[in-house]
Amino acid sequence: MSKKVVISVSNLHKSFRLPLEQAAGLKHAIFNWLRGVRGYREQKVLNGLSFDVHEGEFFGIVGRNGSGKSTLLKLLAEIYVPDSGKITISGGLTPFIELGVGFNPELTGRENVYLNGALLGFSNKEVDAMYDEIVDFAELQEFMEQKLKNYSSGMQVRLAFSISVKAKNDIMIFDEVLAVGDAAFQKKCHDYFKSIKGKQTVILVTHNMDDVKKFCDKALLLEEGKKVKLGSSTAVARAYEDLLLR
């Protein structure tokens, strides 16, 4: 039996208004309006995108810079709202999208764990139960009472990643997580991905085709907000490399 669909994206459209001309004052703004000059232009970022992700699938999303990957992830994480189309998600979702999102630099590492837990929908009691695992995985035991602004970027990545993986949600999203941190942290990420492959639904965005071929069951190639190829990780990685060569 085929596994159930846990993420369904159907005919998704998203655009942004980019400012063109800054009016110097009310008189200038009225003059532009009378001339029919708009102060912005529409940029289409996603244009009719559709795909499904199945339970337990390790799903890769690849594409050149500006292809719409980050916008798609923020739509899946409900940071953005689509212009049209539909996203259906079955189960809880933990996004690891941008370093610093959900963190407060004036709070300690411990306080940020509870803050992130609340943002992910967990109660204090639930965070209590996973707190030691989070700290052990991040290897930051001696730093948890320090303010986050005193952490290096690598330490922040370790803490954010640890919260994401120990939150034990149904679906996890990682954006370029294997491209940050030191060699030891990257090995920890690789070992973790090996341990959950086939057991956990994961969406991985990366420019590293070796990681796509190593971990992903299926992948999606985006270009200018459209689906170029959807299929096996090997076929999509080859199509991405061909695109770069062209």
N, CA and C of each residue as an Amber inpcrd file, in Angstrom:
protein
   738
   0.8390000  -1.1980000   0.0000000   0.0000000   0.0000000   0.0000000
   0.8770000   1.2520000   0.0000000   0.4660000   2.2230000  -0.7810000
   1.2270000   3.4730000  -0.8040000   0.9370000   4.2610000   0.4710000
   1.9470000   4.9860000   0.9320000   1.7930000   5.7520000   2.1570000
   0.9500000   7.0010000   1.9110000   0.3270000   7.4920000   2.9720000
  -0.5920000   8.6180000   2.8220000   0.1660000   9.9060000   2.5250000
  -0.5300000  10.8070000   1.8620000   0.0320000  12.1230000   1.5500000
  -0.0590000  12.9930000   2.8020000   1.0720000  13.5690000   3.2370000
   1.0720000  14.4160000   4.4300000   1.2290000  15.9050000   4.0830000
   1.7710000  16.1870000   2.8930000   1.8060000  17.5650000   2.3880000
   1.3110000  17.5470000   0.9510000   0.2880000  18.3380000   0.6800000
  -0.2410000  18.4610000  -0.6690000  -0.2430000  19.9330000  -1.0770000
   0.4750000  20.2340000  -2.1330000   0.5450000  21.6030000  -2.6690000
  -0.1330000  21.5990000  -4.0260000  -1.1320000  22.4630000  -4.1940000
  -1.9290000  22.4550000  -5.4210000  -2.0450000  23.8510000  -6.0300000
  -1.4940000  24.0120000  -7.2400000  -1.6090000  25.2410000  -8.0430000
  -1.2570000  26.4880000  -7.2280000  -0.1070000  26.4510000  -6.5970000
   0.3070000  27.5060000  -5.6650000   0.8920000  28.7020000  -6.4080000
   0.3980000  29.8880000  -6.0540000   0.8960000  31.1480000  -6.6270000
   1.2750000  32.0960000  -5.4920000   2.4180000  32.7710000  -5.6690000
   2.8330000  33.7920000  -4.7120000   3.6510000  34.8510000  -5.4330000
   3.3040000  36.1170000  -5.1740000   4.0600000  37.2270000  -5.7600000
   4.2700000  38.2940000  -4.6940000   5.2260000  39.1640000  -4.9530000
   5.5390000  40.2600000  -4.0410000   5.5410000  41.5700000  -4.8060000
   5.2220000  42.6540000  -4.0940000   5.3060000  43.9890000  -4.6810000
   6.6570000  44.6050000  -4.3320000   7.4280000  44.9350000  -5.3560000
   8.7410000  45.5330000  -5.1540000   8.6660000  47.0210000  -5.4630000
   9.0710000  47.8960000  -4.5270000   8.9830000  49.3470000  -4.7630000
   9.9050000  49.7820000  -5.8990000   9.3830000  50.6930000  -6.7340000
  10.1560000  51.2160000  -7.8580000  10.6550000  52.6300000  -7.6090000
   9.7400000  53.4920000  -7.1930000  10.0630000  54.9090000  -7.0920000
   9.5220000  55.4490000  -5.7780000  10.3860000  56.0730000  -5.0060000
   9.9820000  56.6300000  -3.7200000   9.5010000  58.0660000  -3.9250000
   8.2340000  58.3260000  -3.6150000   7.7060000  59.6860000  -3.7400000
   8.3200000  60.5830000  -2.6690000   8.7600000  61.7880000  -3.1010000
   9.4190000  62.7150000  -2.1760000   8.4270000  63.3700000  -1.2270000
   7.1570000  63.3360000  -1.5470000   6.1450000  63.9450000  -0.6970000
   4.7670000  63.7180000  -1.2810000   3.7700000  64.3000000  -0.6570000
   2.3920000  64.1090000  -1.1110000   2.1940000  64.6270000  -2.5270000
   2.7720000  65.7830000  -2.8430000   2.6300000  66.3740000  -4.1780000
   3.2060000  65.4530000  -5.2430000   4.3940000  64.8910000  -4.9390000
   5.0400000  63.9800000  -5.8800000   4.2170000  62.7100000  -6.0560000
   3.6450000  62.2010000  -4.9550000   2.8370000  60.9910000  -5.0040000
   1.5790000  61.2060000  -5.8540000   0.9320000  62.3700000  -5.6820000
  -0.2700000  62.6870000  -6.4750000   0.0920000  62.8190000  -7.9470000
   1.2430000  63.4640000  -8.2310000   1.6950000  63.6380000  -9.6130000
   1.9340000  62.2770000 -10.2720000   2.5770000  61.3610000  -9.5380000
   2.7970000  60.0120000 -10.0640000   1.4790000  59.2990000 -10.3220000
   0.5420000  59.4540000  -9.4010000  -0.7700000  58.8010000  -9.5440000
  -1.5030000  59.3240000 -10.7750000  -1.4460000  60.6410000 -11.0030000
  -2.1010000  61.2330000 -12.1750000  -1.4610000  60.7560000 -13.4790000
  -0.1640000  60.5090000 -13.4420000   0.5400000  60.0150000 -14.6290000
   0.3620000  58.5070000 -14.8210000  -0.2860000  57.8680000 -13.8440000
  -0.4700000  56.4220000 -13.9250000   0.7610000  55.6340000 -13.5560000
   1.6800000  56.2860000 -12.8120000   2.9010000  55.6070000 -12.3970000
   2.6590000  54.9040000 -11.0650000   2.8220000  53.6050000 -11.0410000
   2.7000000  52.8740000  -9.7930000   4.0460000  52.8610000  -9.0840000
   4.0050000  52.8300000  -7.7820000   5.2390000  52.8460000  -7.0130000
   5.8330000  51.4710000  -6.7790000   5.3270000  50.4520000  -7.5020000
   5.8330000  49.1040000  -7.3000000   5.6650000  48.2960000  -8.5820000
   6.3420000  47.1750000  -8.6170000   6.1140000  46.1980000  -9.6800000
   5.8690000  44.8370000  -9.0460000   5.0980000  44.0330000  -9.7190000
   4.7900000  42.6890000  -9.2200000   5.8960000  41.7160000  -9.6330000
   6.4020000  40.9690000  -8.6670000   7.3520000  39.9060000  -8.9770000
   6.7260000  38.5750000  -8.6230000   6.5130000  37.7420000  -9.6380000
   5.9750000  36.4040000  -9.4030000   7.0940000  35.5030000  -8.9140000
   6.8690000  34.8820000  -7.7610000   7.8910000  34.0170000  -7.1720000
   7.5260000  32.5450000  -7.3510000   6.2550000  32.2070000  -7.1460000
   5.7730000  30.8520000  -7.3990000   4.6090000  30.9290000  -8.3760000
   4.6340000  30.0580000  -9.3610000   3.6880000  30.1920000 -10.4630000
   3.0420000  28.8390000 -10.7910000   1.9620000  28.5200000 -10.0630000
   1.2000000  27.3050000 -10.3550000   1.8830000  26.0190000  -9.9210000
   2.5180000  26.0310000  -8.7590000   3.3010000  24.8820000  -8.2900000
   2.3990000  23.8340000  -7.6330000   2.6250000  22.5640000  -8.0000000
   1.8690000  21.4510000  -7.4000000   2.7990000  20.2620000  -7.1570000
   2.6740000  19.6310000  -5.9860000   3.4030000  18.3960000  -5.6840000
   2.8620000  17.8180000  -4.3770000   3.1850000  16.5420000  -4.1190000
   2.7900000  15.8560000  -2.8850000   4.0220000  15.2780000  -2.2020000
   3.9670000  15.2390000  -0.8740000   4.9900000  14.5660000  -0.0750000
   4.2830000  13.4980000   0.7450000   4.8290000  12.2740000   0.7400000
   4.1970000  11.1530000   1.4370000   4.8370000  10.9160000   2.8020000
   4.0890000  10.2680000   3.6520000   4.5420000   9.9730000   5.0130000
   5.8410000   9.1610000   4.9870000   6.8110000   9.5920000   5.8020000
   8.0760000   8.8820000   5.8870000   9.0460000   9.1780000   4.7670000
   8.6860000  10.0850000   3.8730000   9.5260000  10.3940000   2.7270000
  10.5860000  11.4350000   3.0880000  11.7690000  11.2590000   2.5400000
  12.8340000  12.2560000   2.6270000  12.8030000  12.9940000   1.2970000
  12.2890000  14.2180000   1.2990000  11.9420000  14.9330000   0.0710000
  12.8870000  16.1240000  -0.1140000  13.6180000  16.1650000  -1.2200000
  14.5460000  17.2580000  -1.4930000  13.9210000  18.3390000  -2.3580000
  14.2780000  19.5830000  -2.0820000  13.8810000  20.7080000  -2.9310000
  15.1530000  21.4340000  -3.3440000  15.3860000  21.5070000  -4.6620000
  16.6060000  22.1180000  -5.1740000  16.2550000  23.1670000  -6.2280000
  17.2220000  24.0170000  -6.5170000  17.0280000  25.0720000  -7.5100000
  18.0400000  26.1710000  -7.2980000  18.2460000  26.9560000  -8.3340000
  19.1990000  28.0500000  -8.2290000  18.6670000  29.1380000  -7.2990000
  19.5440000  30.0340000  -6.8710000  19.1190000  31.1670000  -6.0530000
  18.0540000  31.9580000  -6.8040000  16.9630000  32.2930000  -6.0980000
  15.8800000  33.0460000  -6.7320000  14.8400000  32.1860000  -7.4120000
  14.9550000  30.8600000  -7.2560000  13.9980000  29.9660000  -7.9260000
  12.6840000  29.8310000  -7.1670000  12.6440000  30.2910000  -5.8940000
  11.4010000  30.2340000  -5.1190000  11.4340000  29.2690000  -3.9610000
  12.5980000  28.6730000  -3.6830000  12.6820000  27.6630000  -2.6210000
  12.3370000  28.2340000  -1.2450000  12.9650000  29.3470000  -0.8790000
  12.7420000  29.9260000   0.4500000  11.3000000  30.3830000   0.6270000
  10.7260000  30.9610000  -0.4260000   9.3210000  31.3860000  -0.3610000
   8.4150000  30.1840000  -0.1560000   8.7020000  29.0930000  -0.8600000
   7.8990000  27.8770000  -0.7050000   7.9640000  27.3700000   0.7310000
   9.1590000  27.3470000   1.3190000   9.2890000  26.8660000   2.6930000
   8.5100000  27.7410000   3.6620000   8.5530000  29.0590000   3.4590000
   7.8340000  29.9670000   4.3540000   6.3230000  29.8480000   4.1850000
   5.8770000  29.4610000   3.0090000   4.4540000  29.1750000   2.8170000
   4.0710000  27.8850000   3.5500000   4.9200000  26.8630000   3.4640000
   4.6520000  25.5990000   4.1680000   4.6410000  25.8130000   5.6840000
   5.5150000  26.7320000   6.1630000   5.5990000  27.0030000   7.6000000
   4.5780000  28.0400000   8.0580000   3.7350000  28.5110000   7.1420000
   2.6830000  29.4970000   7.4110000   3.2490000  30.8480000   7.8610000
   4.4840000  31.1460000   7.4200000   5.0410000  32.4840000   7.6390000
   4.4600000  33.4300000   6.5890000   4.3030000  32.9340000   5.3540000
   3.6410000  33.6650000   4.2730000   2.2830000  33.0270000   3.9930000
   1.4210000  33.8000000   3.3370000   0.1100000  33.3180000   2.8940000
   0.0980000  33.3250000   1.3650000  -0.3500000  32.2480000   0.7150000
  -0.3450000  32.2300000  -0.7560000  -1.3500000  33.2080000  -1.3490000
  -1.0480000  33.6950000  -2.5640000  -2.0120000  34.5210000  -3.2950000
  -3.1990000  33.6670000  -3.7350000  -2.8970000  32.4690000  -4.2030000
  -3.9400000  31.5130000  -4.5870000  -3.3370000  30.1160000  -4.5570000
  -4.2060000  29.1270000  -4.6690000  -3.7640000  27.7500000  -4.5430000
  -4.0000000  27.2310000  -3.1360000  -3.6010000  26.0030000  -2.9000000
  -3.9260000  25.3590000  -1.6260000  -2.7570000  24.5350000  -1.1070000
  -2.5170000  24.6340000   0.2050000  -1.5370000  23.7870000   0.8950000
  -2.2750000  23.0230000   1.9900000  -2.1850000  21.6970000   1.9570000
  -2.7960000  20.8650000   2.9910000  -1.6950000  20.0840000   3.6880000
  -1.6290000  20.2130000   5.0200000  -0.6000000  19.5320000   5.8110000
  -1.2810000  18.6790000   6.8750000  -0.9200000  17.4050000   6.9190000
  -1.4690000  16.4830000   7.9140000  -0.4080000  16.2020000   8.9650000
  -0.6130000  16.7310000  10.1710000   0.3400000  16.5120000  11.2550000
   1.0760000  17.7790000  11.6320000   1.8260000  17.7030000  12.7350000
   2.6020000  18.8370000  13.1980000   3.8510000  19.0350000  12.3500000
   4.2790000  20.2880000  12.2260000   5.4210000  20.6190000  11.3670000
   6.4080000  21.4870000  12.1240000   7.7030000  21.1350000  12.0560000
   8.7650000  21.9210000  12.6650000   9.6670000  22.4840000  11.5670000
   9.7190000  23.8120000  11.4010000  10.5850000  24.3810000  10.3660000
  11.9320000  24.8230000  10.9360000  13.0130000  24.4530000  10.2550000
  14.3510000  24.9590000  10.5450000  14.7510000  25.7350000   9.2850000
  14.3030000  27.0080000   9.2150000  14.4030000  27.7580000   7.9620000
  15.4650000  28.8350000   8.0080000  15.4040000  29.7010000   9.0080000
  16.3700000  30.7900000   9.1020000  16.9230000  30.8430000  10.5160000
  18.2380000  30.9570000  10.6100000  18.8660000  31.0900000  11.9130000
  18.3830000  32.3680000  12.5810000  17.9380000  32.2480000  13.8300000
  17.5070000  33.4300000  14.5690000  16.0050000  33.6060000  14.6230000
  15.2640000  32.9530000  13.7140000  13.8090000  33.0600000  13.7470000
  13.2960000  32.3570000  15.0050000  12.5790000  33.0760000  15.8350000
  12.0620000  32.5030000  17.0760000  13.0170000  32.6140000  18.2390000
  14.2070000  33.1940000  18.0170000  15.1780000  33.3940000  19.0910000
  15.1620000  34.8560000  19.5420000  15.3840000  35.0580000  20.8360000
  15.5170000  36.4030000  21.3960000  16.9290000  36.5280000  21.9660000
  17.7620000  37.4070000  21.3850000  19.1670000  37.4890000  21.8270000
  19.3430000  37.9430000  23.2680000  18.3190000  38.5900000  23.8370000
  18.4160000  39.0820000  25.2160000  18.0480000  38.0200000  26.2440000
  17.5360000  36.8760000  25.7790000  17.1870000  35.7870000  26.6800000
  18.3220000  34.7630000  26.7190000  18.3620000  33.9730000  27.7720000
  19.3900000  32.9350000  27.8840000  19.0750000  31.7750000  26.9420000
  20.0440000  30.8850000  26.7820000  19.8160000  29.6950000  25.9790000
  18.6470000  28.8830000  26.5040000  18.5900000  28.7230000  27.8400000
  17.4830000  27.9780000  28.4610000  16.1310000  28.6310000  28.1300000
  16.0510000  29.9420000  28.2990000  14.7900000  30.6470000  28.0440000
  14.3900000  30.5560000  26.5730000  15.3780000  30.5530000  25.6810000
  15.0700000  30.4390000  24.2590000  14.5630000  29.0560000  23.8920000
  15.0090000  28.0290000  24.6100000  14.4720000  26.6830000  24.3770000
  12.9760000  26.6690000  24.6820000  12.5920000  27.2780000  25.7980000
  11.1710000  27.3040000  26.1750000  10.3700000  28.2170000  25.2470000
  10.9810000  29.3200000  24.8020000  10.3180000  30.2170000  23.8490000
  10.0470000  29.4910000  22.5360000  11.0640000  28.7890000  22.0220000
  10.8940000  28.0430000  20.7730000   9.8770000  26.9280000  20.9320000
   9.9170000  26.2670000  22.0860000   8.9490000  25.2150000  22.3400000
   7.5220000  25.7310000  22.3010000   7.3090000  26.9170000  22.9000000
   5.9690000  27.5250000  22.8870000   5.5450000  27.8680000  21.4650000
   6.4930000  28.3890000  20.6610000   6.1800000  28.7400000  19.2670000
   5.8260000  27.5080000  18.4500000   6.3920000  26.3580000  18.8350000
   6.0890000  25.1040000  18.1340000   4.8530000  24.4080000  18.6950000
   4.2240000  25.0220000  19.7050000   2.9710000  24.4950000  20.2300000
   3.1050000  23.5700000  21.4160000   4.2770000  23.5560000  22.0750000
   4.4850000  22.6740000  23.2230000   4.2680000  23.4270000  24.5280000
   3.7610000  22.7290000  25.5160000   3.5880000  23.3080000  26.8390000
   4.9260000  23.2910000  27.5780000   5.0110000  24.0440000  28.6840000
   6.2350000  24.0420000  29.4900000   6.5640000  22.6300000  29.9990000
   5.5210000  21.8840000  30.3480000   5.7300000  20.5240000  30.8470000
   6.3330000  19.6390000  29.7570000   5.8680000  19.8060000  28.5230000
   6.4090000  19.0220000  27.4090000   7.8570000  19.4080000  27.1140000
   8.1760000  20.7130000  27.2050000   9.5590000  21.1540000  26.9940000
  10.4520000  20.6490000  28.1280000   9.9110000  20.6390000  29.3600000
  10.6620000  20.0690000  30.5000000  11.1390000  18.6480000  30.1750000
  10.2380000  17.8630000  29.5710000  10.5330000  16.4530000  29.3030000
  11.6250000  16.2800000  28.2480000  11.7400000  17.2300000  27.3200000
  12.7350000  17.0890000  26.2470000  13.9560000  17.9950000  26.4370000
  13.9600000  18.8160000  27.4900000  15.0130000  19.8310000  27.6550000
  16.4140000  19.2080000  27.7280000  16.5960000  18.1790000  28.5570000
  17.9270000  17.5720000  28.7230000  18.4280000  16.9770000  27.4110000
  17.5300000  16.3670000  26.6450000  17.9160000  15.8040000  25.3460000
  18.3710000  16.9010000  24.3890000  17.6550000  18.0300000  24.3930000
  18.0100000  19.1580000  23.5220000  19.4070000  19.6660000  23.8480000
  19.6700000  19.8710000  25.1380000  20.9640000  20.4180000  25.5700000
  22.0900000  19.4250000  25.2910000  21.8430000  18.1380000  25.5500000
  22.8670000  17.1180000  25.2900000  23.2080000  17.0450000  23.8030000
  22.1820000  17.1020000  22.9650000  22.4170000  17.0140000  21.5180000
  23.2010000  18.2270000  21.0250000  22.8810000  19.4180000  21.5730000
  23.5670000  20.6460000  21.1710000  24.9590000  20.7650000  21.7770000
  25.2240000  19.9810000  22.8380000  26.5100000  20.0250000  23.5520000
  26.8080000  21.4390000  24.0650000  25.8040000  22.0410000  24.7070000
  25.9330000  23.4210000  25.1920000  25.6140000  23.5260000  26.6830000
  25.8440000  22.4360000  27.4240000  25.4440000  22.4030000  28.8350000
  25.9660000  23.6040000  29.6290000  27.2050000  23.9960000  29.4250000
  27.7950000  25.0660000  30.2380000  27.4240000  26.4640000  29.7780000
  26.6570000  26.5700000  28.6920000  26.3240000  27.8850000  28.1410000
  24.8410000  28.2330000  28.2500000  24.0280000  27.3470000  28.7870000
  22.5780000  27.5340000  28.7220000  22.0760000  28.7010000  29.5670000
  22.8520000  29.1420000  30.5550000  22.4220000  30.2900000  31.3680000
  22.9930000  31.6110000  30.8390000  23.7310000  31.5600000  29.7380000
  24.2390000  32.7860000  29.1130000  23.2270000  33.3200000  28.1140000
  23.2460000  34.6410000  27.8930000  22.3570000  35.2440000  26.9040000
  22.7590000  34.7990000  25.5020000  21.7680000  34.6540000  24.6660000
  22.0030000  34.1430000  23.3150000  22.8980000  35.0800000  22.4990000
  22.8680000  36.3750000  22.7940000  23.6860000  37.3200000  22.0320000
  25.1780000  37.0620000  22.2330000  25.5420000  36.3060000  23.2690000
  26.9340000  35.9580000  23.5100000  27.3300000  34.6390000  22.8390000
  26.3810000  33.9850000  22.1760000  26.6630000  32.7420000  21.4660000
  27.2870000  33.0600000  20.1060000  28.1630000  32.2060000  19.6350000
  28.6280000  32.2930000  18.2510000  27.5010000  31.8130000  17.3360000
  27.6220000  32.1010000  16.0420000  26.5880000  31.6520000  15.0990000
  26.5200000  30.1240000  15.0690000  27.6700000  29.4640000  15.2190000
  27.6760000  28.0050000  15.2370000  26.9320000  27.4360000  16.4280000
  27.0790000  28.0730000  17.5790000  26.3710000  27.6220000  18.7840000
  24.8690000  27.8200000  18.6190000  24.4700000  28.9330000  17.9960000
  23.0450000  29.1770000  17.7660000  22.4580000  28.1340000  16.8200000
  23.2240000  27.7740000  15.7840000  22.7630000  26.7480000  14.8470000
  22.5700000  25.4150000  15.5680000  23.5360000  25.0590000  16.4090000
  23.4400000  23.7930000  17.1490000  22.2070000  23.7690000  18.0440000
  21.9320000  24.8810000  18.7160000  20.7720000  24.9320000  19.6050000
  19.4710000  24.8650000  18.8080000  19.3850000  25.6370000  17.7220000
  18.1650000  25.6490000  16.8980000  17.9170000  24.2740000  16.2770000
  18.9740000  23.6420000  15.7730000  18.8320000  22.3130000  15.1730000
  18.3940000  21.2930000  16.2190000  18.9720000  21.3810000  17.4080000
  18.6270000  20.4320000  18.4750000  17.1670000  20.5530000  18.8740000
  16.6670000  21.7950000  18.9630000  15.2470000  22.0010000  19.2780000
  14.3810000  21.3820000  18.1970000  14.7750000  21.5920000  16.9370000
  13.9930000  21.0710000  15.8090000  13.8980000  19.5530000  15.8380000
  15.0340000  18.8840000  16.0520000  15.0350000  17.4250000  15.9430000
  14.4660000  16.7540000  17.1830000  14.5690000  17.4040000  18.3370000
  14.0580000  16.7910000  19.5580000  12.5860000  17.1310000  19.8080000
  12.0360000  18.0480000  19.0140000  10.6240000  18.3990000  19.1690000
   9.7080000  17.2590000  18.7460000  10.2610000  16.3410000  17.9350000
   9.5320000  15.1080000  17.5610000   8.1960000  15.3920000  16.8860000
   8.1760000  16.3710000  15.9890000   6.9780000  16.6150000  15.2050000
   6.9060000  15.6400000  14.0290000   5.7320000  15.5670000  13.3960000
   5.5200000  14.6100000  12.3070000   6.3510000  14.9450000  11.0730000
   6.4840000  16.2520000  10.7800000   7.1640000  16.7080000   9.5700000
   8.2250000  17.7330000   9.9630000   9.4230000  17.5920000   9.3830000
  10.4880000  18.5510000   9.6620000  10.9970000  19.1490000   8.3530000
  11.2780000  20.4480000   8.3870000  11.8010000  21.1530000   7.2210000
  13.1680000  21.7290000   7.5660000  14.1600000  21.4360000   6.7330000
  15.5190000  21.9470000   6.9470000  15.9930000  22.6880000   5.7050000
  16.4490000  23.9220000   5.9060000  16.9480000  24.7420000   4.8020000
  18.4540000  24.9160000   4.9540000  19.2180000  24.2520000   4.1000000
  20.6800000  24.3700000   4.0710000  21.3280000  24.0650000   5.4190000
  20.7260000  23.1800000   6.1940000  21.2700000  22.8840000   7.5250000
  22.6240000  22.1910000   7.4310000  22.8690000  21.4490000   6.3420000
  24.1260000  20.7210000   6.2120000  25.2610000  21.6050000   5.6840000
  24.9590000  22.8900000   5.4320000  25.9870000  23.7990000   4.9250000
  26.5240000  24.7170000   6.0150000  26.0180000  24.5780000   7.2380000
  26.4410000  25.4680000   8.3230000  27.0700000  24.6570000   9.4520000
  27.7680000  25.3590000  10.3180000  28.3830000  24.6980000  11.4610000
  29.7220000  24.0660000  11.0980000  30.4140000  23.5730000  12.1170000
  31.7250000  22.9710000  11.8880000  31.5680000  21.5170000  11.4400000
  32.7120000  20.8790000  11.1810000  32.6930000  19.5090000  10.6520000
  32.0100000  18.5380000  11.6060000  32.2340000  18.7180000  12.9080000
  31.6320000  17.8180000  13.9000000  30.1100000  17.9490000  13.8950000
  29.6210000  19.1910000  13.7830000  28.1720000  19.4070000  13.7520000
  27.5700000  18.8230000  12.4750000  28.2470000  19.0130000  11.3390000
  27.7390000  18.4690000  10.0830000  27.6750000  16.9510000  10.1250000
  28.6780000  16.3350000  10.7730000  28.6410000  14.8700000  10.9150000
  27.4610000  14.4460000  11.7820000  27.1850000  15.2290000  12.8280000
  26.0420000  14.9230000  13.6970000  24.7340000  15.0100000  12.8970000
  24.6290000  16.0270000  12.0340000  23.4480000  16.1580000  11.1710000
  23.3190000  14.9420000  10.2580000  24.4300000  14.5360000   9.6270000
  24.4010000  13.3840000   8.7330000  23.9780000  12.1130000   9.4780000
  24.5510000  11.9060000  10.6560000  24.2160000  10.7130000  11.4430000
  22.7430000  10.7230000  11.8320000  22.2430000  11.9100000  12.1840000
  20.8320000  12.0050000  12.5690000  19.9290000  11.6800000  11.3770000
  20.2600000  12.2340000  10.2020000  19.4410000  11.9810000   9.0170000
  19.4490000  10.4930000   8.6500000  20.5940000   9.8440000   8.8030000
  20.6640000   8.4050000   8.5330000  19.7490000   7.6370000   9.4830000
  19.6850000   8.0930000  10.7360000  18.9060000   7.3680000  11.7460000
  17.4010000   7.4920000  11.5410000  16.9580000   8.5770000  10.9050000
  15.5070000   8.7680000  10.7550000  15.0150000   8.4650000   9.3450000
  15.9160000   8.1730000   8.4300000  15.5200000   7.9170000   7.0430000
  14.5290000   6.7630000   6.9740000  13.3960000   7.0110000   6.3560000
  12.3380000   6.0180000   6.2380000  11.3820000   5.9880000   7.4070000
  11.7150000   6.7150000   8.4920000  10.8670000   6.7230000   9.6860000
  10.1900000   8.0800000   9.9040000  10.7440000   9.1190000   9.3160000
  10.2910000  10.4890000   9.5830000  10.1200000  11.2090000   8.2540000
   9.0970000  12.0690000   8.1610000   8.9200000  12.8840000   6.9640000
   9.8090000  14.1170000   7.0660000  10.7040000  14.2750000   6.0930000
  11.6710000  15.3770000   6.1130000  11.6970000  16.0590000   4.7560000
  11.6900000  17.3880000   4.7730000  11.9360000  18.1770000   3.5640000
  13.2920000  18.8430000   3.7300000  14.1770000  18.6080000   2.7730000
  15.5390000  19.1380000   2.8330000  15.7890000  20.0230000   1.6220000
  16.1260000  21.2910000   1.8710000  16.5230000  22.2090000   0.8070000
  18.0370000  22.3470000   0.8470000  18.6800000  22.1150000  -0.2790000
  20.1400000  22.1740000  -0.3090000  20.6260000  22.4170000  -1.7290000
  21.8580000  22.9470000  -1.8450000  22.5260000  23.0720000  -3.1410000
  23.5160000  21.9370000  -3.3540000  23.6490000  21.0630000  -2.3690000
  24.6170000  19.9770000  -2.4380000  23.9370000  18.7250000  -2.9960000
  24.2560000  18.3950000  -4.2330000  23.6040000  17.2610000  -4.8850000
  24.0430000  15.9220000  -4.2900000  25.2290000  15.8690000  -3.6870000
  25.6420000  14.6350000  -3.0120000  24.7020000  14.3310000  -1.8470000
  24.2970000  15.3720000  -1.0970000  23.3530000  15.1770000   0.0080000
  21.9850000  14.7560000  -0.5070000  21.5690000  15.3280000  -1.6270000
  20.2800000  14.9580000  -2.2250000  20.2870000  13.4720000  -2.5810000
  21.3590000  13.0310000  -3.2540000  21.4350000  11.6290000  -3.6780000
  21.6030000  10.6820000  -2.4940000  22.2810000  11.1460000  -1.4410000
  22.5420000  10.3040000  -0.2730000  21.2960000  10.0950000   0.5840000
  20.5110000  11.1740000   0.7770000  19.4170000  11.1060000   1.7510000
  18.0220000  11.0420000   1.1280000  17.8070000  11.7080000   0.0130000
  16.4360000  11.9300000  -0.4720000  15.8920000  10.7560000  -1.2760000
  14.6250000  10.4110000  -1.0020000  13.9270000   9.4030000  -1.7890000
  13.4200000  10.0040000  -3.0970000  12.9960000  11.2470000  -3.0060000
  12.4180000  11.9440000  -4.1550000  12.8150000  13.4130000  -4.0440000
  12.8200000  14.1320000  -5.1710000  13.2140000  15.5380000  -5.1300000
  12.4450000  16.3420000  -6.1710000  12.4270000  17.6520000  -5.9290000
  11.7420000  18.6040000  -6.7980000  12.7370000  19.6740000  -7.2190000
  12.8070000  19.9350000  -8.5280000  13.6660000  20.9930000  -9.0650000
  12.8020000  22.1810000  -9.4570000  13.1080000  23.3580000  -8.8750000
  12.3910000  24.5880000  -9.1750000  13.2430000  25.5060000 -10.0420000
  12.5820000  26.2180000 -10.9370000  13.2290000  27.2750000 -11.7220000
  12.1700000  28.3310000 -12.0280000  12.4430000  29.5720000 -11.5900000
  11.5050000  30.6900000 -11.7820000  10.1190000  30.3640000 -11.2400000
  10.1050000  29.7090000 -10.0850000   8.8450000  29.4280000  -9.4090000
   8.0130000  28.3170000  -9.9980000   8.5800000  27.5610000 -10.9540000
   7.8370000  26.4800000 -11.5900000   8.5500000  25.1500000 -11.3790000
   7.7640000  24.0930000 -11.4570000   8.3110000  22.7420000 -11.3420000
   8.9830000  22.3660000 -12.6540000  10.3000000  22.1280000 -12.6020000
  11.0340000  21.6940000 -13.7800000  11.0840000  20.1770000 -13.8470000
  11.3410000  19.5580000 -12.6920000  11.3830000  18.0950000 -12.6390000
  11.0130000  17.6260000 -11.2430000  10.2480000  16.5400000 -11.1940000
   9.8820000  15.8840000  -9.9390000  10.0800000  14.3940000 -10.1430000
  10.9510000  13.8010000  -9.2980000  11.2060000  12.3840000  -9.4860000
  12.2620000  11.8800000  -8.5270000  12.9890000  10.8620000  -8.9460000
  14.0190000  10.2810000  -8.0890000  15.1040000  11.3110000  -7.8110000
  15.7700000  11.1610000  -6.6670000  16.8040000  12.1160000  -6.2810000
  17.9360000  12.1500000  -7.3010000  18.2840000  11.0060000  -7.8670000
  19.3680000  10.9380000  -8.8450000  19.0030000  11.7010000 -10.1150000
  17.7800000  11.4990000 -10.6010000  17.3410000  12.1660000 -11.8300000
  17.2470000  13.6760000 -11.6280000  16.7460000  14.1040000 -10.4720000
  16.6040000  15.5390000 -10.2080000  17.9740000  16.1890000 -10.0290000
  18.8830000  15.5010000  -9.3490000  20.2430000  16.0260000  -9.1780000
  20.9160000  16.2090000 -10.5330000  20.7180000  15.2450000 -11.4460000
  21.3000000  15.3550000 -12.7820000  20.6790000  16.5310000 -13.5480000
  19.3710000  16.7070000 -13.4120000  18.7040000  17.8230000 -14.0990000
  19.1700000  19.1660000 -13.5670000  19.4100000  19.2460000 -12.2530000
  19.9090000  20.4870000 -11.6530000  21.3120000  20.8070000 -12.1570000
  22.1710000  19.7990000 -12.2210000  23.5280000  20.0050000 -12.7280000
  23.5170000  20.4220000 -14.1990000  22.6180000  19.8230000 -14.9850000
  22.4730000  20.2250000 -16.4020000  22.0230000  21.6770000 -16.4990000
  21.1090000  22.0730000 -15.6030000  20.6130000  23.4540000 -15.6010000
  21.7280000  24.4330000 -15.3100000  22.5850000  24.1040000 -14.3530000
  23.7150000  24.9690000 -14.0180000  24.6840000  25.0860000 -15.1920000
  24.9100000  23.9840000 -15.8850000  25.8230000  24.0040000 -17.0320000
  25.2690000  24.8560000 -18.1640000  23.9480000  24.8200000 -18.3620000
  23.3350000  25.6490000 -19.4020000  23.4020000  27.1160000 -19.0600000
